[in-house]
Amino acid sequence: EAVRAQERATADRDRARRQARRRRVLKFKTAVPTPPRRQPRFGRLPVRAKLGLALGWLLAQFVAWQLVSHPGPRLGIAIVSLFALPLVVVVLFNPARRYR
């Protein structure tokens, strides 16, 4: 009988200790502030600027292809255009640059 009472007292003490620890942990978790949101470095590019970039790109391509008649420079223009096109696409349509 005394052994059971001692076991019960030990179990109650352990339970109280666990509950107290749980309360301390929860109190600490709620006290930790959330980190501030990172401020965007640049704002959203306006639609008018996007259209200007796209139309300027197309106009530059058209003029370059009309002015150059030899195949060598045309190939060079095509290669430069091909490598520069991803930059234009990222500037115009990158969803990661959309800010609140």
The first five atom37 places (N, CA, C, CB, O) and aatype in JSON, in Angstrom:
{
  "aatype": [6, 0, 19, 1, 0, 5, 6, 1, 0, 16, 0, 3, 1, 3, 1, 0, 1, 1, 5, 0, 1, 1, 1, 1, 19, 10, 11, 13, 11, 16, 0, 19, 14, 16, 14, 14, 1, 1, 5, 14, 1, 13, 7, 1, 10, 14, 19, 1, 0, 11, 10, 7, 10, 0, 10, 7, 17, 10, 10, 0, 5, 13, 19, 0, 17, 5, 10, 19, 15, 8, 14, 7, 14, 1, 10, 7, 9, 0, 9, 19, 15, 10, 13, 0, 10, 14, 10, 19, 19, 19, 19, 10, 13, 2, 14, 0, 1, 1, 18, 1],
  "atom_mask": [
    [1, 1, 1, 1, 1],
    [1, 1, 1, 1, 1],
    [1, 1, 1, 1, 1],
    [1, 1, 1, 1, 1],
    [1, 1, 1, 1, 1],
    [1, 1, 1, 1, 1],
    [1, 1, 1, 1, 1],
    [1, 1, 1, 1, 1],
    [1, 1, 1, 1, 1],
    [1, 1, 1, 1, 1],
    [1, 1, 1, 1, 1],
    [1, 1, 1, 1, 1],
    [1, 1, 1, 1, 1],
    [1, 1, 1, 1, 1],
    [1, 1, 1, 1, 1],
    [1, 1, 1, 1, 1],
    [1, 1, 1, 1, 1],
    [1, 1, 1, 1, 1],
    [1, 1, 1, 1, 1],
    [1, 1, 1, 1, 1],
    [1, 1, 1, 1, 1],
    [1, 1, 1, 1, 1],
    [1, 1, 1, 1, 1],
    [1, 1, 1, 1, 1],
    [1, 1, 1, 1, 1],
    [1, 1, 1, 1, 1],
    [1, 1, 1, 1, 1],
    [1, 1, 1, 1, 1],
    [1, 1, 1, 1, 1],
    [1, 1, 1, 1, 1],
    [1, 1, 1, 1, 1],
    [1, 1, 1, 1, 1],
    [1, 1, 1, 1, 1],
    [1, 1, 1, 1, 1],
    [1, 1, 1, 1, 1],
    [1, 1, 1, 1, 1],
    [1, 1, 1, 1, 1],
    [1, 1, 1, 1, 1],
    [1, 1, 1, 1, 1],
    [1, 1, 1, 1, 1],
    [1, 1, 1, 1, 1],
    [1, 1, 1, 1, 1],
    [1, 1, 1, 0, 1],
    [1, 1, 1, 1, 1],
    [1, 1, 1, 1, 1],
    [1, 1, 1, 1, 1],
    [1, 1, 1, 1, 1],
    [1, 1, 1, 1, 1],
    [1, 1, 1, 1, 1],
    [1, 1, 1, 1, 1],
    [1, 1, 1, 1, 1],
    [1, 1, 1, 0, 1],
    [1, 1, 1, 1, 1],
    [1, 1, 1, 1, 1],
    [1, 1, 1, 1, 1],
    [1, 1, 1, 0, 1],
    [1, 1, 1, 1, 1],
    [1, 1, 1, 1, 1],
    [1, 1, 1, 1, 1],
    [1, 1, 1, 1, 1],
    [1, 1, 1, 1, 1],
    [1, 1, 1, 1, 1],
    [1, 1, 1, 1, 1],
    [1, 1, 1, 1, 1],
    [1, 1, 1, 1, 1],
    [1, 1, 1, 1, 1],
    [1, 1, 1, 1, 1],
    [1, 1, 1, 1, 1],
    [1, 1, 1, 1, 1],
    [1, 1, 1, 1, 1],
    [1, 1, 1, 1, 1],
    [1, 1, 1, 0, 1],
    [1, 1, 1, 1, 1],
    [1, 1, 1, 1, 1],
    [1, 1, 1, 1, 1],
    [1, 1, 1, 0, 1],
    [1, 1, 1, 1, 1],
    [1, 1, 1, 1, 1],
    [1, 1, 1, 1, 1],
    [1, 1, 1, 1, 1],
    [1, 1, 1, 1, 1],
    [1, 1, 1, 1, 1],
    [1, 1, 1, 1, 1],
    [1, 1, 1, 1, 1],
    [1, 1, 1, 1, 1],
    [1, 1, 1, 1, 1],
    [1, 1, 1, 1, 1],
    [1, 1, 1, 1, 1],
    [1, 1, 1, 1, 1],
    [1, 1, 1, 1, 1],
    [1, 1, 1, 1, 1],
    [1, 1, 1, 1, 1],
    [1, 1, 1, 1, 1],
    [1, 1, 1, 1, 1],
    [1, 1, 1, 1, 1],
    [1, 1, 1, 1, 1],
    [1, 1, 1, 1, 1],
    [1, 1, 1, 1, 1],
    [1, 1, 1, 1, 1],
    [1, 1, 1, 1, 1]
  ],
  "atom_positions": [
    [[0.84, -1.19, 0.0], [0.0, 0.0, 0.0], [0.88, 1.26, 0.0], [-0.95, 0.0, 1.22], [0.63, 2.19, -0.76]],
    [[1.88, 1.28, 0.82], [2.77, 2.44, 0.9], [3.57, 2.59, -0.4], [3.73, 2.3, 2.1], [3.86, 3.7, -0.84]],
    [[3.91, 1.44, -1.01], [4.66, 1.48, -2.27], [3.8, 2.08, -3.37], [5.16, 0.06, -2.67], [4.27, 2.89, -4.17]],
    [[2.52, 1.67, -3.42], [1.61, 2.23, -4.42], [1.4, 3.73, -4.22], [0.27, 1.5, -4.37], [1.36, 4.48, -5.2]],
    [[1.28, 4.17, -3.0], [1.11, 5.59, -2.72], [2.35, 6.37, -3.16], [0.84, 5.83, -1.23], [2.26, 7.47, -3.69]],
    [[3.5, 5.77, -2.92], [4.74, 6.42, -3.34], [4.83, 6.48, -4.87], [5.97, 5.67, -2.76], [5.25, 7.49, -5.43]],
    [[4.43, 5.39, -5.54], [4.44, 5.39, -7.0], [3.46, 6.43, -7.56], [4.09, 4.0, -7.54], [3.76, 7.14, -8.52]],
    [[2.27, 6.5, -6.92], [1.3, 7.5, -7.33], [1.84, 8.92, -7.14], [-0.01, 7.32, -6.55], [1.66, 9.78, -8.0]],
    [[2.48, 9.16, -6.02], [3.04, 10.49, -5.75], [4.14, 10.81, -6.76], [3.6, 10.55, -4.3], [4.25, 11.95, -7.23]],
    [[4.95, 9.82, -7.1], [6.02, 10.04, -8.09], [5.41, 10.33, -9.47], [6.95, 8.8, -8.16], [5.88, 11.21, -10.18]],
    [[4.36, 9.58, -9.84], [3.7, 9.8, -11.13], [3.06, 11.19, -11.16], [2.64, 8.71, -11.39], [3.14, 11.88, -12.17]],
    [[2.42, 11.59, -10.05], [1.81, 12.92, -10.0], [2.86, 14.01, -10.12], [1.01, 13.09, -8.7], [2.66, 15.01, -10.81]],
    [[3.98, 13.82, -9.44], [5.05, 14.8, -9.48], [5.63, 14.89, -10.9], [6.17, 14.43, -8.46], [5.9, 15.99, -11.39]],
    [[5.82, 13.75, -11.57], [6.31, 13.74, -12.94], [5.32, 14.42, -13.89], [6.58, 12.3, -13.4], [5.71, 15.19, -14.77]],
    [[4.03, 14.14, -13.7], [3.0, 14.76, -14.53], [3.0, 16.26, -14.33], [1.61, 14.18, -14.22], [2.91, 17.02, -15.3]],
    [[3.1, 16.72, -13.09], [3.13, 18.15, -12.81], [4.38, 18.79, -13.43], [3.09, 18.41, -11.29], [4.32, 19.9, -13.96]],
    [[5.49, 18.09, -13.35], [6.73, 18.6, -13.94], [6.6, 18.72, -15.47], [7.92, 17.68, -13.57], [7.03, 19.72, -16.05]],
    [[6.0, 17.71, -16.12], [5.81, 17.76, -17.57], [4.86, 18.89, -17.97], [5.26, 16.41, -18.07], [5.11, 19.6, -18.95]],
    [[3.78, 19.07, -17.21], [2.84, 20.14, -17.51], [3.48, 21.52, -17.34], [1.6, 20.03, -16.62], [3.26, 22.43, -18.14]],
    [[4.29, 21.66, -16.28], [4.97, 22.94, -16.07], [5.95, 23.22, -17.21], [5.71, 22.94, -14.71], [6.06, 24.35, -17.67]],
    [[6.66, 22.19, -17.65], [7.59, 22.36, -18.77], [6.83, 22.73, -20.04], [8.42, 21.07, -18.99], [7.25, 23.6, -20.8]],
    [[5.7, 22.06, -20.28], [4.9, 22.35, -21.46], [4.41, 23.8, -21.44], [3.7, 21.38, -21.56], [4.42, 24.47, -22.47]],
    [[3.99, 24.28, -20.26], [3.54, 25.67, -20.14], [4.69, 26.64, -20.42], [2.95, 25.92, -18.74], [4.5, 27.64, -21.11]],
    [[5.88, 26.33, -19.89], [7.03, 27.21, -20.14], [7.4, 27.25, -21.62], [8.23, 26.74, -19.31], [7.71, 28.3, -22.17]],
    [[7.36, 26.08, -22.27], [7.7, 26.02, -23.69], [6.68, 26.79, -24.51], [7.78, 24.57, -24.17], [7.06, 27.54, -25.4]],
    [[5.39, 26.62, -24.22], [4.36, 27.34, -24.95], [4.47, 28.85, -24.74], [2.97, 26.86, -24.54], [4.26, 29.63, -25.66]],
    [[4.8, 29.24, -23.52], [4.97, 30.66, -23.23], [6.14, 31.22, -24.03], [5.17, 30.89, -21.72], [6.07, 32.34, -24.53]],
    [[7.22, 30.45, -24.14], [8.38, 30.9, -24.91], [8.04, 30.97, -26.4], [9.56, 29.95, -24.68], [8.45, 31.91, -27.09]],
    [[7.29, 29.98, -26.89], [6.96, 29.97, -28.32], [6.1, 31.16, -28.69], [6.24, 28.67, -28.68], [6.27, 31.73, -29.77]],
    [[5.19, 31.55, -27.84], [4.34, 32.69, -28.17], [5.08, 34.01, -27.96], [3.08, 32.67, -27.32], [4.66, 35.03, -28.51]],
    [[6.16, 34.02, -27.19], [6.89, 35.25, -26.93], [7.89, 35.56, -28.04], [7.61, 35.16, -25.59], [8.35, 36.7, -28.15]],
    [[8.24, 34.57, -28.88], [9.22, 34.81, -29.93], [8.55, 35.62, -31.04], [9.79, 33.47, -30.48], [7.55, 35.17, -31.6]],
    [[9.09, 36.79, -31.37], [8.45, 37.61, -32.4], [8.7, 37.02, -33.79], [8.97, 39.06, -32.34], [9.7, 36.35, -34.03]],
    [[7.76, 37.29, -34.68], [7.95, 36.84, -36.06], [8.92, 37.79, -36.75], [6.59, 36.77, -36.82], [8.88, 39.0, -36.49]],
    [[9.78, 37.27, -37.61], [10.74, 38.16, -38.27], [10.03, 39.12, -39.22], [11.78, 37.33, -39.04], [9.01, 38.77, -39.81]],
    [[10.57, 40.32, -39.38], [9.92, 41.29, -40.26], [10.0, 40.84, -41.71], [10.55, 42.68, -40.11], [10.94, 40.15, -42.11]],
    [[9.0, 41.23, -42.5], [9.0, 40.89, -43.92], [10.07, 41.7, -44.63], [7.6, 41.15, -44.56], [10.29, 42.87, -44.32]],
    [[10.73, 41.06, -45.58], [11.78, 41.75, -46.34], [11.15, 42.77, -47.28], [12.64, 40.73, -47.13], [10.23, 42.45, -48.03]],
    [[11.64, 43.97, -47.22], [11.11, 45.03, -48.07], [11.64, 44.83, -49.49], [11.5, 46.44, -47.52], [12.83, 44.54, -49.67]],
    [[10.79, 44.99, -50.5], [11.27, 44.84, -51.87], [12.25, 45.96, -52.24], [10.09, 44.82, -52.85], [12.08, 47.11, -51.84]],
    [[13.26, 45.6, -53.0], [14.26, 46.58, -53.39], [13.74, 47.46, -54.54], [15.56, 45.89, -53.8], [14.01, 48.66, -54.59]],
    [[13.0, 46.83, -55.45], [12.47, 47.56, -56.59], [10.96, 47.38, -56.64], [13.12, 47.09, -57.92], [10.45, 46.35, -56.19]],
    [[10.26, 48.35, -57.17], [8.82, 48.25, -57.31], [8.45, 47.45, -58.56], [0.0, 0.0, 0.0], [9.32, 47.02, -59.32]],
    [[7.17, 47.27, -58.75], [6.68, 46.54, -59.91], [6.87, 47.4, -61.16], [5.19, 46.15, -59.74], [6.65, 48.61, -61.13]],
    [[7.28, 46.76, -62.24], [7.47, 47.47, -63.5], [6.09, 47.79, -64.08], [8.32, 46.61, -64.5], [5.26, 46.89, -64.22]],
    [[5.83, 49.05, -64.41], [4.5, 49.41, -64.94], [4.23, 48.72, -66.28], [4.4, 50.94, -65.1], [5.15, 48.37, -67.02]],
    [[2.95, 48.54, -66.57], [2.53, 47.89, -67.8], [3.02, 48.68, -69.01], [1.0, 47.72, -67.84], [3.43, 48.11, -70.02]],
    [[2.96, 49.98, -68.9], [3.41, 50.82, -70.01], [4.89, 50.61, -70.31], [3.15, 52.3, -69.69], [5.28, 50.56, -71.48]],
    [[5.7, 50.47, -69.27], [7.13, 50.21, -69.47], [7.35, 48.82, -70.07], [7.89, 50.34, -68.14], [8.22, 48.64, -70.92]],
    [[6.56, 47.84, -69.63], [6.67, 46.5, -70.21], [6.33, 46.51, -71.7], [5.74, 45.52, -69.48], [7.04, 45.91, -72.51]],
    [[5.25, 47.2, -72.05], [4.89, 47.3, -73.46], [5.96, 48.03, -74.25], [3.54, 48.02, -73.62], [6.28, 47.64, -75.37]],
    [[6.52, 49.07, -73.69], [7.59, 49.8, -74.36], [8.81, 48.92, -74.6], [0.0, 0.0, 0.0], [9.41, 48.96, -75.67]],
    [[9.17, 48.13, -73.59], [10.3, 47.22, -73.77], [10.03, 46.18, -74.84], [10.63, 46.52, -72.45], [10.88, 45.92, -75.69]],
    [[8.83, 45.59, -74.82], [8.5, 44.55, -75.79], [8.46, 45.12, -77.21], [7.15, 43.9, -75.44], [9.02, 44.53, -78.13]],
    [[7.79, 46.24, -77.38], [7.71, 46.84, -78.71], [9.07, 47.35, -79.18], [6.68, 47.98, -78.72], [9.39, 47.25, -80.37]],
    [[9.86, 47.89, -78.28], [11.21, 48.32, -78.63], [12.07, 47.15, -79.08], [0.0, 0.0, 0.0], [12.85, 47.26, -80.03]],
    [[11.94, 46.05, -78.38], [12.68, 44.83, -78.75], [12.28, 44.37, -80.15], [12.42, 43.71, -77.72], [13.14, 44.08, -80.98]],
    [[10.99, 44.31, -80.41], [10.52, 43.87, -81.73], [10.95, 44.85, -82.83], [9.0, 43.72, -81.73], [11.33, 44.42, -83.91]],
    [[10.87, 46.14, -82.55], [11.28, 47.14, -83.53], [12.77, 47.05, -83.83], [10.93, 48.54, -83.03], [13.18, 47.14, -84.99]],
    [[13.58, 46.87, -82.79], [15.02, 46.74, -82.99], [15.33, 45.49, -83.83], [15.76, 46.66, -81.63], [16.21, 45.53, -84.69]],
    [[14.63, 44.41, -83.59], [14.84, 43.2, -84.38], [14.46, 43.44, -85.84], [14.02, 42.03, -83.81], [15.19, 43.05, -86.75]],
    [[13.32, 44.07, -86.05], [12.86, 44.32, -87.42], [13.84, 45.2, -88.18], [11.47, 44.97, -87.39], [14.19, 44.92, -89.32]],
    [[14.27, 46.27, -87.53], [15.21, 47.2, -88.19], [16.53, 46.5, -88.48], [15.45, 48.46, -87.32], [17.08, 46.66, -89.56]],
    [[17.03, 45.74, -87.53], [18.31, 45.05, -87.73], [18.21, 44.06, -88.88], [18.74, 44.33, -86.45], [19.12, 43.97, -89.69]],
    [[17.12, 43.32, -88.95], [16.98, 42.34, -90.02], [16.77, 43.02, -91.38], [15.81, 41.39, -89.72], [17.14, 42.45, -92.4]],
    [[16.19, 44.2, -91.41], [15.98, 44.9, -92.68], [17.26, 45.58, -93.18], [14.87, 45.93, -92.53], [17.49, 45.66, -94.39]],
    [[18.07, 46.07, -92.27], [19.28, 46.8, -92.66], [20.43, 45.89, -93.04], [19.71, 47.69, -91.54], [21.28, 46.27, -93.85]],
    [[20.47, 44.7, -92.49], [21.59, 43.8, -92.75], [21.18, 42.84, -93.86], [22.0, 43.02, -91.47], [20.17, 42.15, -93.77]],
    [[22.01, 42.81, -94.93], [21.64, 41.97, -96.07], [22.5, 40.72, -96.19], [21.74, 42.76, -97.34], [22.1, 39.76, -96.85]],
    [[23.67, 40.71, -95.56], [24.57, 39.56, -95.69], [24.26, 38.52, -94.61], [26.04, 40.0, -95.59], [23.82, 38.87, -93.52]],
    [[24.49, 37.24, -94.92], [24.14, 36.19, -93.96], [25.02, 36.18, -92.71], [24.24, 34.85, -94.63], [24.54, 35.78, -91.65]],
    [[26.26, 36.59, -92.79], [27.15, 36.58, -91.61], [26.65, 37.47, -90.5], [0.0, 0.0, 0.0], [26.45, 37.01, -89.37]],
    [[26.45, 38.77, -90.78], [25.93, 39.66, -89.72], [24.52, 39.27, -89.26], [25.92, 41.1, -90.22], [24.18, 39.45, -88.09]],
    [[23.73, 38.75, -90.17], [22.39, 38.3, -89.76], [22.48, 37.17, -88.75], [21.57, 37.85, -90.97], [21.72, 37.12, -87.78]],
    [[23.43, 36.26, -88.98], [23.64, 35.17, -88.03], [24.09, 35.74, -86.67], [24.69, 34.16, -88.57], [23.65, 35.27, -85.62]],
    [[24.96, 36.73, -86.7], [25.4, 37.37, -85.46], [24.25, 38.03, -84.72], [0.0, 0.0, 0.0], [24.14, 37.91, -83.5]],
    [[23.41, 38.73, -85.45], [22.24, 39.37, -84.83], [21.3, 38.32, -84.25], [21.48, 40.25, -85.86], [20.76, 38.5, -83.16]],
    [[21.13, 37.23, -84.97], [20.25, 36.16, -84.48], [20.81, 35.56, -83.19], [20.09, 35.06, -85.54], [20.05, 35.27, -82.26]],
    [[22.12, 35.36, -83.12], [22.73, 34.78, -81.91], [22.62, 35.74, -80.74], [24.21, 34.41, -82.17], [22.26, 35.35, -79.63]],
    [[22.92, 37.01, -80.99], [22.81, 38.01, -79.9], [21.36, 38.12, -79.43], [23.32, 39.41, -80.37], [21.1, 38.2, -78.23]],
    [[20.43, 38.11, -80.37], [19.01, 38.17, -80.01], [18.6, 36.95, -79.2], [18.14, 38.29, -81.26], [17.85, 37.05, -78.23]],
    [[19.1, 35.8, -79.62], [18.75, 34.57, -78.92], [19.24, 34.6, -77.47], [19.32, 33.36, -79.64], [18.53, 34.17, -76.56]],
    [[20.46, 35.1, -77.27], [20.99, 35.14, -75.9], [20.37, 36.26, -75.07], [22.5, 35.31, -75.94], [20.31, 36.15, -73.85]],
    [[19.92, 37.33, -75.7], [19.33, 38.45, -74.96], [17.84, 38.24, -74.7], [19.54, 39.75, -75.71], [17.28, 38.9, -73.82]],
    [[17.2, 37.36, -75.44], [15.76, 37.16, -75.29], [15.36, 36.69, -73.88], [15.28, 36.15, -76.3], [14.37, 37.2, -73.35]],
    [[16.08, 35.76, -73.25], [15.69, 35.39, -71.87], [15.72, 36.57, -70.9], [16.61, 34.3, -71.35], [14.9, 36.64, -69.98]],
    [[16.66, 37.48, -71.09], [16.7, 38.67, -70.22], [15.44, 39.5, -70.4], [17.96, 39.52, -70.53], [14.86, 39.97, -69.42]],
    [[15.02, 39.69, -71.64], [13.81, 40.47, -71.89], [12.59, 39.77, -71.3], [13.61, 40.7, -73.41], [11.73, 40.41, -70.71]],
    [[12.53, 38.46, -71.45], [11.38, 37.71, -70.91], [11.35, 37.8, -69.39], [11.45, 36.23, -71.35], [10.28, 37.98, -68.81]],
    [[12.49, 37.68, -68.74], [12.54, 37.77, -67.28], [12.12, 39.16, -66.81], [13.95, 37.44, -66.75], [11.36, 39.29, -65.85]],
    [[12.59, 40.18, -67.49], [12.23, 41.55, -67.09], [10.74, 41.78, -67.26], [13.02, 42.58, -67.92], [10.11, 42.43, -66.44]],
    [[10.17, 41.23, -68.34], [8.77, 41.5, -68.62], [7.81, 40.61, -67.83], [8.51, 41.33, -70.09], [6.78, 41.1, -67.36]],
    [[8.12, 39.34, -67.68], [7.11, 38.39, -67.21], [7.5, 37.6, -65.97], [6.79, 37.45, -68.28], [6.83, 36.62, -65.65]],
    [[8.54, 37.98, -65.25], [8.98, 37.2, -64.1], [7.98, 37.34, -62.96], [10.39, 37.65, -63.65], [7.79, 38.44, -62.45]],
    [[7.33, 36.23, -62.54], [6.36, 36.34, -61.44], [7.01, 36.57, -60.08], [5.52, 35.09, -61.38], [6.34, 37.02, -59.16]],
    [[8.3, 36.29, -59.94], [8.96, 36.49, -58.65], [9.16, 37.96, -58.34], [10.31, 35.77, -58.64], [9.37, 38.32, -57.18]],
    [[9.08, 38.83, -59.34], [9.26, 40.26, -59.11], [7.96, 40.96, -58.73], [9.84, 40.92, -60.34], [7.96, 42.16, -58.5]],
    [[6.88, 40.23, -58.68], [5.6, 40.85, -58.32], [5.54, 41.05, -56.82], [4.4, 39.98, -58.81], [5.61, 40.1, -56.04]],
    [[5.41, 42.3, -56.43], [5.34, 42.63, -55.01], [3.94, 43.03, -54.64], [6.32, 43.75, -54.66], [3.08, 43.25, -55.5]],
    [[3.72, 43.12, -53.33], [2.4, 43.49, -52.84], [2.04, 44.89, -53.26], [2.33, 43.36, -51.33], [0.96, 45.38, -52.93]]
  ]
}
